[in-house]
Amino acid sequence: MDNYLVMENITKVYDNGVMANDGVNFSAHKGEIHAICGENGAGKTTLMKMLFGIERPDEGQIYIKGKPVHLTSPLKAIEAGIGMVHQHFMLVPSLTVAENVILGIEPTKGLKFDMDKAVEMTEEVCKKYGFVIDPRALVQDLTVGVKQKVEIVKALVKGCEILILDEPTAVLTPQETAELFLQLKQLKEGGHTIIFISHKLNEVKELCDRVTVIRKGHTVGVYNVSDVTEADISRAMIGIDVELAITKEKAQPKEKVLDVSNLSIYNAIGKKVVKNVSFTVRSGEIVGIAGVEGNGQRPLIDAITGLHPYSEGSIKLLGEEVADKNIKELRKLGMVHVPEDRMTLGIAGDMSISENMIADKVDNKRYFKGALTNKNAVKEDTDNWIDEFAVLCKNGQQKVNALSGGNIQKVVVAREFTSYNRLLICDQPTRGIDVGASDFIRRRLVKMRDEGKAVLLVSADLGEVMALSDSLIVMYGGEIVAYFPDITNLTEDELGFYMLGVKKMSEKEIRGAYNG
């Protein structure tokens, strides 16, 4: 089968001197699903940005159907038949599905926008590829899984033949993931070429035909997926063997650290987004919260960490009401927080890596004595943390916003995990993180649990939340719809049904499990 897409000797060096790609080669056949795997900072995102016209290579050439193309903008990429579904969707919530789908190619009737034609164009593609979506529905009313379908339909309407998917299952339930895979296979059978970027190696094995592994800006191998194991791919990505399973002893929980009781939270327009939620987290245990995004997890965590007010119910940290404390006071009590939105809440982008790592330690006399900074101590400790948490950078003085998303996450985790902590609030701690770094963070969480820390884990990665949690809460529609004090026999499929609202425990069942 001839190569439909070829990226030959692609090199990209950023203005700060970081070489993201160094002579990378990548090719894909027509009608295949081809995975790209690599550690954070390996160069995957930069390579795909160049394919979609967001960045331009300093050296190398891109060919489609054997002809050289110059992709100087996303519009040029779309004209060349390339579409991209970003990890963070590019949709306008207040518009309908059809209006989002035809943005940029709006049909008109005379001088007016032709809504009926937009609906017809959307329905035609949905019918052709088996997508069940209401073209007149507002995007803001859709589930995450349906929003992703809208992104794919949007690319197909514009004539996409090569589809790039960046971490497409990060926020999907097992049922939504299975449905997506069926649709991707149908697109493949129709001759579309799909590039699948993922850190979930089990999904690469299940879905993809071939995988290209990139390490430190270089292509290290192209493999038929049927010929390699997950461990083989992991080894190629990071150069060492990684044990993909997390083993841990049975938890030995002790005193209550976090106590949430009858908590309700309202959003800015007065809608109740968390409804009468109660649970506890004790020292020496990991309590997981599972749920499709948008079901109350974010405002719940914001309230616990002092970022969102609440007026109904109670949140107590070590017996003290959270509502009466500011964030600095909560940190002094031992609460640390790895936020879901690392760019907005996790870092100060224009500050250095070292400055970000010690940003919460301004009261530590090792680093600060009055107005004076002990630069040697700061450098010594932050250099050690850069090594310990495997942050890929030039040095600690590099601006943190120059790093890849995964390495930024490592900086956040390094700061929080090295602070004084009794309670760790971890919201999507390994999202967008490569297998080696994910493994490190997960094992560190188990180690901290074994040291007597209390851990509250929110994760859309069901494999992660089930592997790490000692007990598990499921949220849907702002409520706790299931509570599992022991997840030994719980399956991902059963968990998915609760996450989708198909199944729900009664209040009596939840209270019984909670008090059991």
N, C-alpha and C positions, 0 to 999 in steps of 0.2 A: 504494500500500500504506500503510495507516494506521500511525502510530507506536505501537508496542506499549509501549515504555518511553520516558518523557520525564523529563529532569532539567532544570529550568528555573531560570535565574538563580541557580545555586548559588554561595554565598559561604561560605568558611571561613577564620577568622582564629584562629591559635593563641595561647595565653596569652603567648608570648614576642614577640608582635607580628607574626610572619610570616604574611602573607596567602597561603595555599596555593591557594585558588580565589577568583576575583573575577568573579562573574556568569557562571559557566560554563554553557553550554547543550550538552546532549547528548541525542540520541534514537536509538532503534534500532527497526527493523521486526521483526515476527514472522517467523521463518524466514530470518534473515540472519546472516552472520558479519561483525561490525563491529569494525575495529581502532581502538585509541586509541594515538596516537604522540605523543611529545614528549620534550624534553630531561629529564635528571634535575632534579628540583625544579620541573618545569613544573606539577605538580598532579595527575598521572594517578592515583597511588596514593591520595591523599587523596580524590579523587572516587569511586574504587571502594570505599574504606572506608566512605564515606557510603551508597553503594548497598547494601552488605552489612551496614549497621547497626553497624559498629565505631565510626564517628564520626557526629556529627550536624551538619548544616549550620547556620550562623548565620542565613543567609537563603536563600530559594528553596524550591522544592517539587518533589517527585518524584511522577510519575504512572505507574501501570501499568494498561493497558487503559482509559485515560482517567479513572481514579479516583485521587484523591490518596491516598498512603500515608505513614505515619509509621514509618520503620524505626529504631526505638530500640535494637535489638540484633540480633545475627546470627540469633537465634531468630525474631524478627519478619520478617527478610528471608527466611529459609527458609519461613516460613508464607506469604509473598507469592510464593513460587515462584522465589526467587533462590538460586543456589548459587555458591560460589567455590572455585577450586583455587588455593591459594597457591603461590608460588614454592618455599617450603620446606614440604614436605608436613606435614599435621596428622594423622598416623597413629600408632597405638600399636604399636611393632614386635613386642612379645611376644604380641599377639592375632592371631587368624586374619583373613583377608580378610572373611569374613562378619560377625565380631564388630565389626570396624572400620566396616563399611558400615552396620550398624543401630544404632550408638551414638546414644543419644538417643531412639530409637524401638524399644527392645528388645521383641521378642515374648515372651510368657510362656505357660507351660502350668501352670495353677494358680498357685503362688507361685514357680515356678522359671523360669529363662531357657530359652527354647525354641530350642536350637541348630539343630534340623532346620528349623524355620520360618525362621530367619535365613539358612540356606543356601538354602532355597527362594526367599526374596525376592531374594537376591543372584543366583541362577541365572536367575531370571525376567527381571531387567533386563539381565544379560549377554547372554542369548539374544536379547532384543528388539533390542538395539543392537549386537550383533556383537562383544562383548568376550569374549576367551578367557582366563578367569581361574579358578583353582581356589579355590572359596570356603573350603576347609578349610586352605589353605596359610597358614603364618605369614608375616606381612608382612615380618619381618626377613630372610626367605629370598628375597624377590622382587628382581628387577632394578629399577632406577630407572624404566624405562619402564612396567613393570607396576604399580608403586606409583602412578604417575600415573593409570593407568586405574582403580585402586581409588578414588582421590579422585573421579574423574568419576562412577563407579558410585554412590558414596556420596551424591553430590548428586542423581543421578537417582532413587534409591530414595526420597529425601525429597520427590519431586515437583517437582524443579527444572525450570523452563521457560526461565529466563534463566541462562546459565552464564558466569561471569567466569573467564578464564584469564590468570594473571599470569606472563609469560615462560615459557610451557609447554614450549618446546623447548630451554631453556638447557642441559639435561644429557642430551639425547637424541642418538642416532646418526642418520644420514640415513635408515636403514631404519625406525627407531622413529618418526622425525618423519613419514615418508610414511604409516605405518600410523595414526598419530594423526590426520593430516589427513583420511584416508579416513573415520575414525569421526566426526570433527567434521562433515564434509559430510553423513554419514548423519543425524546429529542435526539438522542444518539442514533436511534434506529432511523430517524428521519434525515440523517446526514449531518447533524450539527456536531461541531467540535466543542467539547466542554473542558475547561481548565479548572480544576478543583483544588483550591488551597485549603489545607486543613492540618490541624495538629492531632486529629483523632485518627490514629492509625488503623483502628478496627473498621472505620468507615472507608478509609482508602482501600483496605482489603476487600470490603464488601462491594464497593461501587465501581472502582476504577480499573482500567485496562493496563495502563502503565503509570509509573511514577518516576519523576525526575527529582533527585535530591541535590540541594544546594547547601554548601557549607562555606562560611566565611567568604562569600562573594564568588565562589567557584562552583562549577558543576562537578559533582563527584561521581555521578552515576545515573544511568537510566535503566530501569528494570521492568520486566513484565511482572505485574502484581501477583500473578499466579505462581511465580517462581521464587518469591521471597516471603518471609514471615514478618510480623510486626517488629520483632526483635532485630531482624536484618535491616529494616528501614531505619529503626532507631539508631542502630550502630553506625549506619552510614551518615546519619544526620549529625551525630555528636562525636563520633570517633571512639566511643567506649560502649560497653554493654550497660544497659539500664534495665533493672527489674521493673516490669510494667505493673505488677500487682503490689498493692500496699498490704502488708501484714501488720496486725496490731493485736495486743493482748486485750482481753475484756476490760472495759472501763471500770474504775473504782471511784465513782463520784462521792464527794464529801459535802462540804457546806454549800449553801445556796449563795451564788454570786450575783446573778441577775434574776429579778423577779418582775415579770410583766403581768399585770392583773386588770382584767376587764377594760382593756385599752381600746379606745375609738379615736380616730383621727379624721379631720376634715381637710379638704384641699382648699385652694384659694377661692373657689366659687361656691364653697359650702357643701360640696358633695362628700359623703362619708366614704372614705377610701380604705379605712381599717375599721373592722366591726367587732368590738367586744372580744379582743384577742387576749388570751392568758397562756403563759408558759414560764418555765424556769430553766436556768442554765446553772449547773453546779460545777464546782472545781473538779477537775479530773474527768471531764466529759466533753464531747463534741456534739452539740445539737444542730442538726441540719434543717434548713428551710428550703423546700422544693416548691416550684410553681412556675408557670409560664410568666414571663415578664409582664408587668402591668397589673398584677393582682394583689397589690398592697405591700409587697416586700420593700420597695424603695421608701415610701413614707414611714413604714415601721422602723427600718434601720435608721432613717434620719431622725426619728423621734428618740430612739435609744441613745444615739450618739450626740444629741443636743443640737441637731441641725433643723429640727422642725418642732413647733410647739404642739402641745396637746392639752385638752381640757377635761377629757373624760377618762377615768381609769388612772392607773399608777404604773410607774417604772421605777424600780429601786435597784441601785447598784450597791452591793454590800450594806443593804439596809437603809441607804440614803436616797431620797427621792431625786430623780434625775432632773425634773422640771425646775428645781431650785438651784441647779448648778450650771455654770458656763462650761465651755469645752475644756478650758485649762484646768478647772477643778475636777472634771471627770477624768482627765488624764492623770492628775495627781492621785486619784483613787485607784488608778491602774487600768483604765479602759484605753485600748488602742483600736484603731479603725483603718482597715484597708478598704477604701471606698470603691464602689462600682465604677464611678466616673473618675478615672485616674487623672485625666487632663485638667478637669475643672477643680476637683477637690483634693487630688493626690499630690500635686506638684506645683511649684512656682517655676514656670517654664523658662524664664529668663535668668534664673539663678543656676549656679553650678550644681553638679551632682553632690559634692561634699556639703554645700550649703543646704540642699534639700534633705540630706541624710541627718543633719543635726538641727533641723528647723524646730523640732519639738524639744530640744535639749538645752534651751537657752538658760535654764536655771542650774545646769550642771556645772559645778565649779571646776571640773576637769577641763572644760572647753572655754568657759567665760569667767573672768574675775573683774567684776565691775564692767567698765566699758572696754576692757582689753580682751582680746581673743588669743587663746593659746593655740597658735597655728600649728605647732608641731603635734600636739595631741589630736587636733582635728584631722590633720593629714594622716597620722598613724592609724587612727581608728577607722576613718572612712576608706582608706586604702585597703585595710583588712576586710571591711564589709564588701567592698567592690569585688575582692577576690572570693570571699565566702559565698556571696550571692551571685557570682558569675556574671557581673554586669559588663557587657561588651562595650568598651569605651577607650579613648586615648588615655585619659587620666581623670582624676576627681575634679579638676578645674573646668572640664568641658561642660557647656550648658546642657541641662537635662533635656531640653526640647529638641536637641540635635540627635537624640537616641531613637531607636526603633520603639514602637509601642510596647513590645515585650520587655525591653530593657528598662524603659520607664517604670513598668510595673515592678521590676526587680528592685529599683531604687525605693519605691514606696514600701514594698514588703521589708526591705532591709531596715528602713527607718523605724517602722512600726514594731517589727519583731525584736529590735535591739533596745526598745524603750522599756521602762518599767511597766509591767503588765500583769494584771490579774484576770482580765477579761479581754479576749481577742474577738473583735467583730470583723469577720472576713467576708466581704461581698464580692463575689466573682473573682477570687484571688488568682486564678490561673487562666482567666479568659485571654486568649491571644498569646499564650505562653507556650513555648516549645516543650517537647516531652521531657527533656532533661531538667529544665527549670521547674516544670510542673511537679515532677517527681521530687525535687529538692524541697519545694514549698510544702507539698502534702506530707512528706516525712517529718518536716520541721513542726507542722501542726500536731502530728501525733506525738512527737517528742515533748512538745510543750504541754499537751494534755497529760502525758505521763508524769510531767513535773508538777502537776496540780493546777494548771491553768484551766480556766473555763473558756470554751470556744463556741461562738455562734457563727455558723457557716451558711451563707446563702450562695447557691450555685445552680446555674441552669444546666450544668454538666451532670447528668444523672449518674454516670459512672463514678464521678468524683464524689458527689454528695452521698451516694450509697456506700462507697468504699471507706469514707472517712467518718461518717456519722455513727454515733452510738444510739441516738434516738432521732426521730425524723418527724417534722411538721410539714403538712402540705397546705398551701394557701391557694384559694380560688375566690375571686370576687371580694377580696378584702377580708375573708374569713378563714379560720382554720377548719378545713373540711376533713382532715384526717390527722391522726397522731399515732405514730408507731414507736412504742418504747423499746422495741427490739426489731431490727430490720433483717435479721438472719435469713428469713424465708421470703422476704419481699422481693418481687421481680420488677424490672424496669417497666414492663407492660402494665402491671397493676398500678404502679405509681403514676404512670402516664394517664390512666383513666381518671384518677383523682385530680390530677393537674388540669385536665381538660373539662372538669366539672361533670363528667359522665357518671362518676360515683361520688358519694358523700356519706361519711359516717354521721350518725345521729349525735346530738349533744351528749346524750347518755353514754354512747360508745366512747366518745372522745374523753369525757370526764373519767369514765371507768379505766381507760388505758392510761390517762394522765396520772390518776391516783393509785393505779395498780401497783 
